[in-house]
């Protein structure tokens, strides 16, 4: 069994939260490789990656929850 097959097999049985962590790590490795193997640079790493899926979350609050209006 190839390394890729082992990764896919094991990843398939992990919870989605772990799968998301693995994806983040893969994106980090890709980013690092594209920069010629340089170390991690927080300033250059995409905020979009860090905030992935947060924009899609619905807020539990609505306009009716506002206590003070200006």
C-alpha positions in Angstrom: 0.0 0.0 0.0 1.4 3.4 -1.0 1.9 6.3 1.5 -0.9 8.2 -0.2 -3.3 5.2 0.1 -2.4 4.9 3.8 -3.1 8.6 4.4 -6.4 8.5 2.6 -7.5 5.4 4.4 -6.6 6.7 7.8 -7.9 10.2 7.1 -11.3 8.8 6.0 -12.0 7.4 9.5 -11.0 10.6 11.4 -13.6 13.1 12.5 -14.0 16.2 10.3 -12.3 18.4 12.8 -9.1 16.3 12.5 -9.5 16.3 8.7 -9.5 20.1 8.8 -6.3 20.1 10.9 -4.7 17.8 8.4 -5.8 20.1 5.6 -4.3 23.1 7.4 -1.0 21.3 7.8 -1.0 20.2 4.1 -1.6 23.9 3.1 1.3 25.0 5.4 3.6 22.4 3.8 2.6 23.5 0.4 3.1 27.2 1.3 6.6 26.3 2.8 7.5 24.3 -0.4 6.5 27.2 -2.7 8.8 29.5 -0.7 11.7 27.2 -1.4 11.6 25.3 1.9 11.9 28.4 4.1 10.6 28.3 7.6 7.2 29.4 8.6 6.6 33.1 8.4 3.4 34.3 10.2 3.2 37.5 8.3 3.2 35.9 4.9 0.8 33.0 5.7 -2.7 33.6 4.5 -5.2 35.0 6.9 -7.7 33.4 4.6 -6.4 29.9 5.6 -6.7 30.7 9.2 -10.2 32.1 8.9 -11.5 29.4 6.6 -15.2 28.6 7.0 -15.6 31.2 9.7 -17.2 33.6 7.2 -19.8 30.9 6.4 -20.9 30.5 10.0 -24.2 32.0 10.9 -24.4 34.3 13.9 -26.5 33.2 16.8 -27.5 36.9 17.3 -29.9 39.1 15.3 -30.9 42.7 15.3 -33.4 42.1 18.0 -30.5 41.2 20.4 -29.1 44.8 20.2 -29.7 46.5 23.5 -28.4 50.0 22.6 -28.8 51.7 19.2 -27.0 54.8 18.2 
